[in-house]
């Protein structure tokens, strides 16, 4: 069975600090997909990234970067030079092949203090 | 240019009074999902349609039903809402095949009074 663990329930940082959100997953599938979503106070889920299990390359998109390590079953998300607009709940999620379900972690609430 | 549209954005219903939430998509995706997200919790899958095939999660209460009359539309019916059903309801669409992608609507926040 699949499992996604986001051990950090809440994080507060001061604006311009870097912050890393941790995600650890469990799956028996050899092919799977990992996702990060942002959920601002308005409630919608905003897609940030998808990574498949065969692609361990790290990715950078502006101030966002992701570190995927299969050896530790982790898919961590770093925000560089955080801004107040980054304040939201961030969800890590896992999709197993053919499961037709996106299984979410419990989320990390990030507060960026001006 | 919203691709997954949920109406209404906010819904207030009375205890025990049936309510229907709607979702439409312009992506022509095979799969449509309904997730329930209670306050400070992760979204939880209620059911999904793969084309016309309905797939219910084992722990989805019987109080929840769904209809998909065509590719574009999917409805969530709550037959007798209880106070515990107050939540954000998120509709999503997906391709159903690799590479798996999911597109979420903006959600309907349901209040039961």
Interface residues (C-beta under 8 A of the other chain):
Chain A: X31 X33 X35 X37 X42 X43 X44 X45 X47 X50 X52 X91 X95 X97 X100 X101 X102 X103 X104 X105 X106 X107
Chain B: X31 X33 X41 X42 X43 X44 X45 X48 X50 X55 X88 X90 X92 X94 X96 X98 X99 X100 X101 X102 X103 X104 X105 X106 X107 X109
